[in-house]
Amino acid sequence: MTPRGASLFVAACLLLVALVLAVVPFSHPLPEINVALDCDPPVAAAWSTGPKDQLTLWAVTVSGNMSGGDGNARVVGDIGPWCRSPARQRLLVSGGLVVAAIAIGMVGRALWRRAETALE
C-alpha cells in the first residue's frame, strides 16, 4: 500500500469514527446516583437549553429505582440540560478527529507528491 493510500484510509476511518461519535445516542451516568440517562445524539443534545431541573433528576432517580433494571432511564421530559455537557465533550472529540483526519490526509497527499517528484 502506498503512503497516500494508507493515509487516506486512516483519514477515512477517523472521519467515520467522528461521524459516529457525533450522531449516535449515548448513555450518561449521573454522579453519585445509580441511574444513567439515555441521551439524544450529541449534535442535538449539545444545544439543549434551560437549567438543570432538580425535580426532573428526582423523577429519573425514582424511575430508575422502580424499574429495577439496568439503571438506564428514558424520561419523557427535558433531560437535555443533564446531557448537554457530555454531548459537547463528545462533539469536541469528534471535531478533533475531523481535524486529525484532514491533517493526515494532507500529509499523505504531500508524501505522494514528494514520492512522484523523486521518481522523475
Summary of the structure (lengths in Angstrom):
residues: 120
radius of gyration: 21.0
end to end distance: 20.1
largest distance: 73.0
contacts: 341
relative contact order: 0.22
helix: 66%
strand: 8%
